[in-house]
Amino acid sequence: MPVSRRKFIQGGLGLSALGLIYGVEGLFAEPVRAADGKKRQLVLIQLSGGNDGLNTVIPFANGAYYDARPEIAIAQKDILKLNDQVGLHPSMTGMHELYKEGHLAIIEGAGYPGANRSHFRSIEIWQTAEPERIADTGWLGRYLDLAYGEKQRVPLPAVNVDPMLPKSLFARKIVVPSVHNIYEFRFRTDPQFRKDREKQIATFEDIYRSFDSKRPHAELLQKAGLEANHASEHLFKIVKAYKGNVKYPAGKLGDGLKFISQMILGGVSAPVFTVSLDGFDTHANQKRAQANLLKQLSDGLAAFQNDLKEHGLEQDVLTLVFSEFGRRVQENSGKGTDHGTAEPLIIVGSQVKGGMYGEAASLTSLDNGDLKYTVDFRTVYATILERWLAADSAEILGKHFEILPFV
């Protein structure tokens, strides 16, 4: 079948653009290391919609919890107790085991001044770490700018395993790719002639090699196209070569965490990976919906940690779980909860000093029905930046925040 240059160039344009930024060697560059010389990688899991923290980390010893939630409160007998005051939702057995092993920390009462109940504005605040103004960069984007922005050859700085790039990774000097599907990341050949894939790729490379180098930008385009194709094929081979005995739960989060694990185990040394789980806007019939979601989260995190451990890489990875806000204390008439404020943050990793941190928000001294935050979420970011990513948190967050001892 005759193949035109135009069709090949159009088919490879997305990958070529990526190649302009990274190139094949960039995917497997020297990793970011902490002061102790050890590799450090961070995984962010966003619970989109506003997770109900009170039915996640449950204050079962507080009678006000059951008074406010006659229909949706979790029975004491079912709660996975962490101590004599609080426990985890019964669906979170995997995370309960991680807590007992000392590899899970919970920061209670996380929030920020002037809380906003809008999904869009609140998630923007969490992703930019800028409650007082509209920012054009994310907190991790600013970290990536400082870490890589002045280098001529930028290694793959982060990977977003979602269709849409979160604002947390917006940067001025660095561009972060979204690799939602490894098959879409590959060079797209004609699906009607799958047996001819290798020949089509060979033709593509021949076309790029035969560019007239005297034309404007021809040499750059030539190199970008070839490198991008090699990079995508290398990443595809990493994923296909993955071997492990851990079974991930079915669903978006399980698939995303498995893909992140495959990349980490295959040598992709990006310091940051992001993924999300949707569905936490539980205004009605919360009990069943949240139970299913928390099970996906718990089982996925447990599988991810076990996968890393099986391959001897559990010391290198820290995972942060957050949502754009918690829910209100009082249940509503639809057996759900409405948008609230403060929430628990969850940190997982073999280097985590497990336990409870911060102060639980009062269930009776409320701000117009909302929990009053007790821990500024930026203290958690500052701790991760300073103690995990070996960065200057004040330069990234705009001022100094308390450093917590969870890592």
C-alpha positions as CSV (number, residue, x, y, z in Angstrom):
1,M,0.0,0.0,0.0
2,P,1.5,3.4,-0.9
3,V,2.2,5.6,2.1
4,S,2.5,9.4,1.8
5,R,5.0,11.5,3.8
6,R,2.2,13.7,4.9
7,K,0.3,10.8,6.5
8,F,3.3,9.6,8.3
9,I,4.2,13.1,9.6
10,Q,0.6,13.7,10.7
11,G,0.5,10.3,12.5
12,G,3.8,11.0,14.3
13,L,3.2,14.6,15.2
14,G,2.2,14.1,18.8
15,L,5.2,11.9,19.6
16,S,7.5,14.2,17.7
17,A,6.3,17.1,19.8
18,L,7.2,15.1,22.9
19,G,10.5,14.2,21.4
20,L,11.3,17.9,21.0
21,I,11.0,18.2,24.7
22,Y,12.6,15.0,26.0
23,G,14.1,12.6,23.6
24,V,14.6,8.9,24.2
25,E,17.4,9.2,26.8
26,G,15.3,11.7,28.8
27,L,12.9,9.0,29.8
28,F,15.6,7.1,31.6
29,A,17.8,9.9,33.0
30,E,19.5,10.1,36.3
31,P,16.8,10.1,39.0
32,V,16.3,12.8,41.6
33,R,18.0,11.9,44.8
34,A,17.7,13.1,48.4
35,A,20.6,14.3,50.6
36,D,21.3,10.7,51.6
37,G,21.8,9.7,48.0
38,K,18.7,7.5,47.7
39,K,16.3,7.8,44.9
40,R,13.0,9.6,45.7
41,Q,9.7,9.3,43.8
42,L,6.3,10.8,44.7
43,V,2.9,9.5,43.7
44,L,-0.2,11.7,44.2
45,I,-3.7,10.2,44.3
46,Q,-6.5,12.7,44.0
47,L,-9.9,11.6,45.3
48,S,-12.0,13.8,43.0
49,G,-15.4,15.2,44.2
50,G,-14.6,15.8,47.8
51,N,-14.2,12.7,50.0
52,D,-16.0,12.4,53.2
53,G,-13.2,12.3,55.7
54,L,-15.4,11.5,58.7
55,N,-16.5,8.2,57.2
56,T,-12.9,7.5,56.1
57,V,-11.1,8.1,59.4
58,I,-14.0,7.6,61.8
59,P,-14.1,9.3,65.2
60,F,-16.1,6.3,66.7
61,A,-15.5,7.3,70.3
62,N,-17.2,10.7,69.8
63,G,-20.9,10.6,70.3
64,A,-21.4,13.7,68.2
65,Y,-20.4,11.7,65.2
66,Y,-23.4,9.4,65.6
67,D,-25.7,12.2,66.6
68,A,-25.0,14.0,63.3
69,R,-25.3,11.0,61.2
70,P,-28.1,8.7,62.2
71,E,-28.4,7.1,58.7
72,I,-24.8,7.0,57.3
73,A,-22.6,6.6,60.4
74,I,-20.5,3.5,60.4
75,A,-21.3,1.1,63.2
76,Q,-18.6,0.7,65.9
77,K,-18.5,-3.0,65.5
78,D,-17.5,-2.7,61.8
79,I,-14.8,-0.1,62.1
80,L,-11.1,-1.1,61.6
81,K,-9.8,0.5,64.8
82,L,-6.5,2.4,64.8
83,N,-6.6,3.3,68.5
84,D,-9.3,3.8,71.1
85,Q,-10.6,7.0,69.4
86,V,-10.6,6.5,65.6
87,G,-10.6,3.8,63.0
88,L,-10.8,3.3,59.3
89,H,-13.8,2.5,57.1
90,P,-14.5,-1.3,57.0
91,S,-13.7,-1.4,53.3
92,M,-10.1,-0.2,53.9
93,T,-8.6,-3.5,55.0
94,G,-5.5,-3.1,52.9
95,M,-4.7,0.3,54.3
96,H,-5.4,-1.0,57.8
97,E,-2.7,-3.6,57.3
98,L,-0.3,-0.9,56.1
99,Y,-1.1,1.2,59.2
100,K,-0.4,-1.8,61.5
101,E,3.0,-2.3,59.7
102,G,3.9,1.3,60.4
103,H,3.8,2.4,56.7
104,L,0.7,4.6,56.8
105,A,0.4,8.1,58.4
106,I,-2.8,10.1,58.8
107,I,-2.8,13.9,59.1
108,E,-6.1,14.9,60.7
109,G,-7.9,18.2,60.2
110,A,-6.1,19.3,57.0
111,G,-7.4,22.5,55.3
112,Y,-6.6,26.1,54.7
113,P,-7.8,29.6,55.7
114,G,-10.9,30.9,54.0
115,A,-12.1,27.5,52.9
116,N,-13.9,27.4,49.6
117,R,-16.7,24.8,48.9
118,S,-16.5,25.1,45.1
119,H,-15.0,22.0,43.4
120,F,-13.1,24.1,40.9
121,R,-11.7,26.7,43.2
122,S,-10.8,24.4,46.0
123,I,-9.0,21.8,43.9
124,E,-7.1,24.8,42.3
125,I,-6.1,25.8,45.8
126,W,-4.9,22.3,46.7
127,Q,-3.0,22.0,43.4
128,T,-1.4,25.4,43.4
129,A,-0.9,25.8,47.2
130,E,-2.2,29.3,46.8
131,P,-5.3,30.0,48.9
132,E,-5.1,33.8,48.7
133,R,-4.8,34.3,44.9
134,I,-5.3,32.7,41.5
135,A,-2.0,31.1,40.5
136,D,-0.8,30.0,37.1
137,T,1.6,27.3,38.3
138,G,1.2,24.3,40.5
139,W,3.2,23.5,43.6
140,L,4.9,20.6,41.9
141,G,5.3,22.5,38.7
142,R,7.3,25.1,40.6
143,Y,9.4,22.3,42.1
144,L,10.0,20.9,38.6
145,D,11.0,24.3,37.3
146,L,13.6,24.6,40.0
147,A,14.9,21.1,39.7
148,Y,15.1,21.0,35.9
149,G,14.3,24.4,34.4
150,E,17.8,25.5,33.8
151,K,19.1,22.2,32.2
152,Q,19.6,22.1,28.5
153,R,18.3,18.5,28.2
154,V,15.3,18.1,30.5
155,P,14.6,14.5,31.7
156,L,11.0,13.4,31.9
157,P,10.0,15.5,34.9
158,A,6.7,13.8,35.8
159,V,4.0,11.6,34.4
160,N,0.3,12.2,34.7
161,V,-1.7,9.0,34.3
162,D,-5.0,10.8,33.5
163,P,-6.4,12.3,30.4
164,M,-6.2,15.9,31.7
165,L,-3.1,17.4,33.3
166,P,-3.7,18.6,36.9
167,K,-2.8,22.2,37.7
168,S,-0.4,20.9,40.3
169,L,2.0,20.1,37.4
170,F,1.6,23.4,35.6
171,A,5.1,25.0,35.2
172,R,6.8,27.8,33.4
173,K,9.9,26.0,32.1
174,I,8.8,22.4,32.0
175,V,6.1,20.5,30.1
176,V,4.7,17.4,31.7
177,P,3.0,14.8,29.4
178,S,-0.1,12.9,30.2
179,V,0.3,9.2,29.4
180,H,-3.2,7.9,30.0
181,N,-2.9,4.9,27.7
182,I,0.3,3.2,26.7
183,Y,-1.2,2.2,23.4
184,E,-2.1,5.8,22.5
185,F,1.4,6.9,23.5
186,R,2.9,4.7,20.7
187,F,3.3,5.8,17.1
188,R,-0.1,5.1,15.5
189,T,0.3,3.0,12.4
190,D,-2.6,2.1,10.0
191,P,-4.9,-0.3,12.0
192,Q,-6.1,-2.0,8.8
193,F,-2.6,-3.3,8.2
194,R,-1.4,-4.4,11.7
195,K,0.9,-7.1,10.3
196,D,2.8,-4.3,8.5
197,R,3.5,-2.3,11.6
198,E,7.2,-2.8,11.5
199,K,7.4,-2.0,7.9
200,Q,5.3,1.2,8.4
201,I,7.6,2.3,11.3
202,A,10.7,1.5,9.2
203,T,9.2,3.7,6.4
204,F,8.5,6.5,8.9
205,E,12.1,6.4,10.1
206,D,13.3,6.4,6.5
207,I,11.2,9.4,5.7
208,Y,12.6,11.3,8.7
209,R,16.2,10.3,7.9
210,S,15.8,11.5,4.3
211,F,14.7,15.1,5.2
212,D,16.6,17.8,3.3
213,S,18.8,19.1,6.2
214,K,19.1,22.5,4.4
215,R,15.4,23.3,5.0
216,P,14.5,25.3,8.2
217,H,14.3,23.2,11.3
218,A,14.7,20.0,9.3
219,E,17.5,18.7,11.5
220,L,15.6,19.3,14.7
221,L,12.4,17.7,13.3
222,Q,14.4,14.8,12.1
223,K,16.0,14.1,15.4
224,A,12.7,14.7,17.3
225,G,10.7,12.3,15.2
226,L,13.2,9.5,15.5
227,E,13.8,9.9,19.2
228,A,10.2,10.2,20.1
229,N,9.4,7.0,18.3
230,H,12.2,5.2,20.0
231,A,11.1,6.6,23.4
232,S,7.5,5.4,23.0
233,E,8.6,1.9,21.9
234,H,11.0,1.7,24.8
235,L,8.3,2.6,27.3
236,F,5.9,0.1,25.6
237,K,8.5,-2.7,26.0
238,I,9.0,-1.8,29.7
239,V,5.2,-2.2,30.3
240,K,5.0,-5.4,28.3
241,A,8.1,-6.9,30.0
242,Y,6.6,-6.3,33.5
243,K,6.4,-9.4,35.6
244,G,4.8,-9.5,39.0
245,N,2.7,-11.7,41.3
246,V,0.6,-8.9,42.7
247,K,-3.0,-8.7,41.6
248,Y,-4.3,-5.1,41.3
249,P,-8.0,-4.4,41.7
250,A,-10.0,-3.8,38.6
251,G,-10.9,-0.2,37.8
252,K,-9.3,3.1,36.9
253,L,-7.2,3.5,40.0
254,G,-5.9,0.0,40.0
255,D,-5.0,0.3,36.4
256,G,-3.3,3.6,37.0
257,L,-1.2,2.4,39.9
258,K,-0.2,-0.7,38.1
259,F,1.0,1.5,35.1
260,I,3.0,3.7,37.5
261,S,4.5,0.7,39.1
262,Q,5.5,-0.7,35.7
263,M,7.2,2.6,34.8
264,I,9.0,2.8,38.1
265,L,10.1,-0.8,37.9
266,G,11.2,-0.4,34.3
267,G,13.5,2.5,35.1
268,V,11.5,5.6,34.4
269,S,13.0,7.9,37.0
270,A,10.5,10.8,36.9
271,P,10.2,12.1,40.5
272,V,6.5,12.7,40.4
273,F,3.5,10.6,39.1
274,T,-0.2,11.7,39.4
275,V,-3.4,9.7,39.1
276,S,-7.0,10.2,40.3
277,L,-10.1,8.4,41.4
278,D,-13.5,10.0,40.6
279,G,-16.9,9.7,42.2
280,F,-16.5,11.2,45.7
281,D,-19.2,13.9,45.4
282,T,-21.6,11.8,47.5
283,H,-24.6,14.1,48.0
284,A,-27.0,11.1,48.1
285,N,-26.8,7.4,49.0
286,Q,-23.3,7.9,50.2
287,K,-22.8,4.7,52.2
288,R,-22.6,2.3,49.4
289,A,-20.9,4.6,46.9
290,Q,-18.1,5.6,49.2
291,A,-17.6,2.0,50.5
292,N,-16.9,0.9,46.9
293,L,-14.6,3.8,46.2
294,L,-12.6,3.4,49.5
295,K,-12.2,-0.3,48.7
296,Q,-10.7,0.6,45.3
297,L,-8.4,3.0,47.0
298,S,-7.3,0.7,49.8
299,D,-6.9,-2.4,47.7
300,G,-5.0,-0.4,45.0
301,L,-2.6,1.1,47.5
302,A,-2.0,-2.2,49.2
303,A,-1.3,-3.8,45.8
304,F,1.0,-1.0,44.8
305,Q,3.1,-1.2,47.9
306,N,3.3,-5.0,47.7
307,D,4.4,-4.7,44.0
308,L,7.2,-2.3,44.9
309,K,8.2,-4.5,47.8
310,E,8.3,-7.6,45.6
311,H,10.8,-5.8,43.4
312,G,12.8,-4.2,46.1
313,L,11.8,-0.6,45.4
314,E,9.5,0.1,48.3
315,Q,12.0,2.4,49.9
316,D,12.0,4.8,47.0
317,V,8.4,5.8,46.7
318,L,6.1,7.9,48.8
319,T,2.3,8.3,48.1
320,L,0.1,11.2,49.1
321,V,-3.7,10.8,49.1
322,F,-5.9,14.0,49.1
323,S,-9.2,15.4,48.0
324,E,-10.3,19.0,47.3
325,F,-12.3,19.2,50.5
326,G,-14.1,17.0,53.1
327,R,-17.8,17.0,53.7
328,R,-20.1,18.6,56.3
329,V,-20.6,17.0,59.7
330,Q,-24.4,16.7,59.4
331,E,-25.8,14.2,57.0
332,N,-28.4,15.6,54.5
333,S,-31.9,14.4,53.7
334,G,-30.6,12.3,50.8
335,K,-28.5,10.0,53.1
336,G,-25.4,11.8,51.9
337,T,-23.2,14.7,52.8
338,D,-22.6,18.1,51.3
339,H,-19.4,20.0,50.5
340,G,-17.4,20.7,53.6
341,T,-13.9,21.8,54.5
342,A,-11.2,20.0,56.6
343,E,-10.2,16.4,55.8
344,P,-7.6,13.7,56.7
345,L,-4.6,13.3,54.5
346,I,-3.0,9.9,54.0
347,I,0.7,9.2,53.4
348,V,1.9,5.8,52.5
349,G,5.4,4.4,52.1
350,S,8.0,2.2,53.7
351,Q,9.9,5.3,54.8
352,V,6.8,6.8,56.4
353,K,6.7,7.0,60.2
354,G,3.2,5.7,60.6
355,G,0.6,6.9,63.0
356,M,-1.7,9.8,63.6
357,Y,-0.6,13.4,63.2
358,G,-2.3,16.7,63.8
359,E,-5.4,17.4,65.8
360,A,-8.8,16.1,65.0
361,A,-11.2,18.9,64.2
362,S,-14.0,19.4,66.7
363,L,-17.4,18.0,65.8
364,T,-19.3,20.5,67.9
365,S,-17.3,23.7,67.5
366,L,-18.1,24.3,63.9
367,D,-17.9,27.1,61.4
368,N,-21.4,27.4,59.9
369,G,-21.7,23.6,60.0
370,D,-18.2,23.0,58.7
371,L,-15.1,21.5,60.5
372,K,-12.5,24.0,61.4
373,Y,-9.1,23.0,60.0
374,T,-6.3,22.4,62.5
375,V,-3.4,21.7,60.1
376,D,-2.6,23.8,57.1
377,F,-2.2,21.4,54.2
378,R,0.9,23.3,53.1
379,T,2.8,21.9,56.1
380,V,2.3,18.5,54.5
381,Y,3.6,19.8,51.1
382,A,6.5,21.5,52.9
383,T,7.5,18.3,54.6
384,I,7.4,16.3,51.4
385,L,9.4,18.9,49.6
386,E,12.0,19.2,52.3
387,R,12.3,15.7,53.6
388,W,11.5,13.6,50.5
389,L,12.3,15.7,47.4
390,A,15.2,17.6,49.0
391,A,13.9,20.9,47.9
392,D,13.6,24.4,49.4
393,S,9.9,24.5,50.4
394,A,9.9,28.2,51.1
395,E,11.0,29.0,47.6
396,I,8.2,26.9,46.2
397,L,5.4,27.7,48.7
398,G,6.3,31.3,49.2
399,K,7.0,31.1,52.9
400,H,8.2,28.7,55.6
401,F,5.7,26.2,57.0
402,E,6.1,23.7,59.9
403,I,7.8,20.5,59.0
404,L,5.9,17.4,60.3
405,P,7.7,14.2,61.4
406,F,5.9,11.7,59.3
407,V,8.9,11.1,57.1
